[in-house]
Amino acid sequence: MREGIEENYGLWRSVADALRGDVHRDFTVVSIGRAITLLAIPMVLEMMMESLFAVVDMFWVAHLGADAMATVGLTEAVETLLYGVAMGLSVATTAMVSRRTGEHDGEGAAEAAGQSMVLGLLVALAATAAGVWFAPEVLRLMGATGSIVHTGAGYTRAIYGASVSVMLLFLINAAFRGAGDAALAMRVLWIGNLVNLVLNPLLIFGVGPFPRLGVVGSGVGTGIGRTTAVAVQVWFLARGSSRLRVAWRHLRVRAADMVKLARMSMGGMFQYLVGMAAWMVLVRMVAAFGSEAVAGYTVAMRIFIFAILPSWGLANAAATLVGQNLGAGKPERAEQSAWRAGWYNMIFLGLVAVLFVTLARPLVSVFTADAGVVAVAARALRVISYGYIFYAWGMVTMQAFNGAGDTWTPTAISLGTNWALQMPLAWVLAFPLALGPGGVFWAIAITASVYAGVAVYVFRRGKWKGVVV
């Protein structure tokens, strides 16, 4: 197919095609702008659906009281370790599957997906055994009171009992994205969330024939929802409804592939853990200025995270296109795809920054009426927004590196900017220079800008084009 042949498609036709999906489309030959659109839209919706699990759980559990809400929060805090492993393996899976897809090596792509599933299964089984067996100890370790342990251990067991589903949901969707089946990954999460949405209130409150399980019902409903989504994924993989068709032979352990996946995924895991650890340290610094400061920072970050979901869609689209184009022997097109996604992201986040700077107070007032919290949250939103244009490039280049299989370069940049720059800078601005919480907010904006500058410079050097996956 001739490149650029689909340039004349309108926006709404592209949106409709993105939601519908097309397993026969070759993203290494259609116009770059259309390829980004077709991949980014379902990826954004997929991320929103993944976030919806937590929102639904907390909404219904909030009706059960503080102990139940604390149980969910403490369990999720520990579960971030499993998410870190899942995200690291997902990065490696997307890189390997996208590279094989670009090479038109369907068998190789299926093998990469299958080996990823086996490796993830082994890790998840270990997490399941530990979480189910030591559920009360996990809650106590996180500082839970006796009453929380008594009412919440069952919830923790239910959540960790579904660790296999959590892991496979991440990994198979990563394989779908790498193959260019972003719409399929999105639909799977629609189904899982629908099941969770229905089962949560029925099992928590014992509606009709369902038993009243309280907070445990939320864990069971979430587990069933995710397991249903995985069952649909496996069905798609087995019957060949996607670009990937994984058979039993692809699930036989191949030591060389396992080692390659593990090595590549370590970089992805460190990226996630470095970011989480930095965020925890920043929260601790903000906490030194009182509860209003922490509440305001939390409100601002929730708005920020929601606003950048489309940006992550663009960044993930760049990862897929980089991997596939490298596999197709088109490194220059791979680079062009990243630059195009970066420009789109810069324009989007630039508009978001203008919105946040001009309407910060009305936006945060939707979440709280406390004047002190509103003041801190509005200041955080404005200051952090100044780094949005740079953050746009940082997100895209990080995922472009990952898509190429170069997971250690963004990890090194993140480690250097977050720990060598952001932590000391936040402390100096907040305490010795007496800027208070604002010093932490300025450190975030400055660090995001430095990260983007370093990442773009390293990306332009092009060493990632020679990474063997």
N, C-alpha and C positions, 0 to 999 in steps of 0.2 A: 504494500500500500504506500502511496506517495505521501511524504511528510507534508503536513499542513492542509491536507485534503478536506478537513472538517472545520476550517476556520470560519465558515459562513453560518455555522449553527448559532442560533440565538441563545440568550441566557436561559430563558425558561425551558427551552428544549434540552439544554445541557443539564439543568436541574432535574428535569423529569428522567433523563437518561441516567443520571447519577443515582437516583433513588431506585430505579428499576434494575440497573446493573446489566452487564453484558459479558458473558464468559468468553466470548470470541474476540473481544477488542484487544488490540496490541498497543500498549501505551508507549512503546518505543518508536512508533511511527506517526500517531495522530499528533496534532498540534500541541505544543507544550501547555499553552493556556487551557485548552480543553481537557487535556490529561489531568492537570491539577484540579480543575473543577470537578471532574468525574470521580476523582479519588477523595478530595477534601470534604465534600458535602456529606457523604455517608460516614466518613471518619469522625466528623464533628458530632453527628447524631449518635454514633456508637459511643463516644466518650460521655455524652449526656446520659445515655441509657445506663452506662456503668455507674455513674454518679447517683442515678436514681435509686439504686438498691439501698444505699445508705440513707437517703432522704426519706424513703418510705418506711424503713425500719424505725428511724428515730421519731417520725411523725406519730406512729401508732404506739410505740413504747412510751412516749411522753405521757400518755394517758395513765400509765401504771405507777408513776411516781419517780422520785429522785433516785432510789436504789436501782430501779430498772434502767434508767437512763445512764447512770454511772456504769452499770454492767456493760452496756453496749459500748460506751466510750472507752473503757479500760480494755475490753476484748479487742476492739478495733486498733487500739494503740499497739498491742502486741502483734496483731495480725499484719501490721505494716512490714514486719520482717519477711513474712511469706510473700507479700506483695513485692518487696524488693527483689527477691529471688525470681518471682514470676516475671517481673518487668525486665530483669537482666536477660533471662532466657528468651523473652519475647523479642528483645532487640536483636539477639543473635539469630533467632528464627526468621524474622523479617528479612534480615540481611542475606541469609543463605537461600531462602525460598525466592526472593526477588532476583538474586543473581542467576539462579538456575532457570527461572522463568524467562529472564532476558536472553538466556542462551538457547531458549526453546527446548530445554531439557526437562520434560515433564516428569520423567522417572527420577531424575536427580532432585527435583523440587519435592516430589512425594517422599523420597528417602529423607530429605532434610526435615520435613514436617513430621514424619514418623519417628525419627530419632529424637526430635525435640519432645514429642509426646511421651516417649518412653522415659527419657531423662527427667522430665517434669513429674511424671507419675511416681518415680522412685523417691524424689524429694518430697512430694506431697504426702505419700504414705507415711514417711517418717514424721512429718508435721502432724498428721492425723493422730498417729499413735501417741506422740508427746502431748498434744493438746487435749485429747480425750482423757488420757490417763492422769495428767497433772493439772486439770482444769482449776480446781480450788487453789492449788499452789501458784498458778499463773496469776489469778486475781489477787492473792495475798501479796505476791511479788510487786504488783502494781499499786499496792497500798490500799486495797479494798478492805472495808470493815467486815466484821463477822456477818452482819445482816446481808451485805451485798454478796458475799461468798455463798451464803445459804440460798439466796434466791437466784443467783446468777450463774452458778457453776453449770447448771443444765444448759443455759444459753451458750456458754463458752464451749461446752462439749459439742453442741449442735453445730456451731460455726466451724470448729476445727474438724468435726466429722465430715464436713463438705470441702476439706482442703483440696482433694483431688479435683473436684468440680471447679473450684476457683482457679487452680493451676491450668487445667486443660482449657478452660474458657479463655484465659489470657493467651495461651500458646496457639491454640487452633485459630483464634481470630487474628493473631499475629501472622500466622501462615496464610490465612485468607488475604490479609492486607498485602503481604509480600507478593502474592500471586496476582494482585490487582482486583480481588473480589471484595472490595470494601463494602459494597452494598449487602453482600451476604453476611458479613460480620455484624453489620448494623441490624439486619433482620433477626439474627439469632438473639441479640440482646433485647429486642422488642418482645420476643416470645418469653424470654426468661423474666423480664420485668412484669409482664402481664400476669404470669403465674404468681409471682411474688406479691404483686399488688392485690390480687384476689385472696391468696391464702393468709397473708399476715393478719388482717383483722379477724378472719374466721377462726384461726388457731389461737390467737391471743385471747380473744373474748369468748370463745366457745359458741359461736353462732350455729344454730341448727344442730345437725348431727355431729359437728366437730367438737372435740374435747377442748375445755378451757385450759390452755397451757401457760398463760401469762407470758412473761418475757421469753420463756423457752420456745413458745409458739412462733415468735419472730425469727429465731434462729432456724427453726425447722422449715418455716415458709421460705426463707431466703435460700436455704440449702436445696429445697425442692425446686425452686425457681432456677437456680444456677445449674442444677443437675439436668433439668429439662432442656435448658439451653445447650448444654454439652451433648445431650442425646441428639438434638437437632443437628448440631455441628457434625457429629459422627455420621449421621444419616446422609448429610450432604457430601461428606468426604467419601463414603463407601459407594454411593450410587453414581458418583461422577457429576453431580449438579454444579460443581465449581470447577475452576481451572485445575484444581488438585484432585487426584483420586488416590487415596491411600488404601493399600491392600495389606493383608496380614504380613506379606513378605517385607514390607517397609518397616515393620515393627520389630524385626529381629535385630538384636543389639549389634551395632557395628562400632567397635572400640575407637577407630580413627575419627569417625563422625562425632562420637560422644565427646572425645577430647577437644575437638575443634569447637563444638558448641559450648562446652564448659569454659574454655579459654576466652572465647569471645564474649560470653555472657557475664564474666566477671567484671569486665569494664562497665557493662550496663548496670549491674548491681551497684557498683561503687558510685556511679553517677547519681542513682536514686538515693543511696544512703548518705552521700556527701551533702546533697541538697536537704534531706530530712534533718540531718545532724545540725547543719547550719541554721535551719529554721528554728530548731529547738533552742539553740544558744541565743538567737535573737529574741525569742519569746521570753527567755530568762532575763535578758537585759531589760526588756520593756517592763517586765514584772516588777523591777526595782522601783518603778514610778507609780505603783498602785494598781488597783483593780480596774479603775477607769481606763488607764492606759492599755492594759491587756485586752479589755473588752473592745476598745476602739480599734486596736490593731487587728483583733480577730474579725470584727465586722468588715474592715477594709479588705482584709485578705480574702474573705469569702466572696466579696464583690469582684475582686481582682481575678480570682480563680475562675469564676463564672464567665467573666468577660474574655478571658484568653482561650476558652474552648475552641472557637473558630481558628485561632492561631495554631493550636496543637494539631488541628485537622490539616492545615496547610503544611506544617512541619512534617507530619507523618506522610503526607502525600509526597513531599520532597524526598523522604527516605526511600519510599517505594520506587520512585522514578530514578533516583540515583542508582539503586541496586539493579534495577532492570536494564537501564541503559548501559551500565558497565558490563553486565552480562551479555548484552547485544553487541559489545565492542564499540560503543559510542560514548567515550568518556567526555567529549566536548558537549554533547547533548545532555549528559548527566549533570555537568556543571551548569549549563544554561538553565536546566530545570530548577536547580537550587537557587540560582540568582532570581529567576522569575518568581518563585514562591516567596523569596525574601522581600522582593518589591511589593508583592500583594500584601504580605504580612505587615510591612512597614506602613503602607497606606491605611490598612484596617486599624492597627494599633495606634497610629497617629490620630485617627478620628476618635477612637476611644479615649485617648489622652485629652483631647480637647473637651470631650463631654465630661470627663471626670474633673478636670480643672475648673470648668465653669459651673458644674452642677453637683459638686461634691456634697455639700450639706443636704440638699433635697434627697439625694440618693441614699445617704447613710441614715437619714431620718425615717426611711421606710422600715428600717430594722430596729431602731431604738429611739425613744423620746428623751433619754437621759442627756442633758445638755453637755455634761463633761465627756461622755462617751462620744457624742456626735462631734465635738470639737477635735478630739484625737483622731477619730476615724476619717473625718474630712481632711485633716492635715496629712494623714498617711496617704490617702487616695491622691491628693494633689501632688505631693512630693514624689511618690513612687511613679506617678504618671510621666514625670519628666524623663524617665529612662525607657519609656515604652518603645520609642522608635528603635532604640538600640537593642532592646530586649527582643524585638521582632526578628532581628538578624541573628541574635544569639540562639534563639529557639530553632530556626531553620538550619543554621550551620551545624548545630549539635546533632540534629536528626539526619542531616545529610552525611555527616561522618559515620553515624551509626548504620545508615543504609548501605554505605560502602563497606561495612565490616570493620571500620577503624574505630572501635569503641573506646580505646585507651586515650586517644588524643583529646576528645571532649572531657573525659574524666580528669586528665591532667590539668586542663585549663580550668575546669570547675574547682578542683582542689586548690589550685593556686589562687584563683580570684576569691573564692568563698572563705578560705582559711588564712591565706597569707595577706589578703587585703580587707575583705569585708568585716571579719571579726575584729581585728585591731582598730579599723577605721570607725566602726560602730561604737566601740568602747570609748575611743578618744573623743568623738563628736558628742556622745551622750553624756559622758561624765566629766573629764577634765575641761572640755570646752563648754559644758553646761547647756547643751542644746536639748537635753532630755530625750523623750521618745523620738522627737524630730531628728535627732542625730542618727538613730537607727534607721529611720526612713530614708534619710539622705545617703546613708551607706549602701542601702539596697539599690537605689537609683544609680549611684556612681559605679558600684560593682557590676551591675547589669550592663552598663555602657562599656566598661573596660573589658568584660567578658566578650561582648560582641566584637569589639575592635580586634582583640587577640584572635578570636575564632575566625573572623573574616580574613585576617592576614594569613593565618595558617592554612585556611581553606584555599586561598588563592595560589598558594605554593604548589598545590596539586599532588602531594605525595599520596593522598588517599586513593588516587586513581590506580595505583599499582598494588593495592592491598589484595591479597589472594584469599578468596573465601571458598 
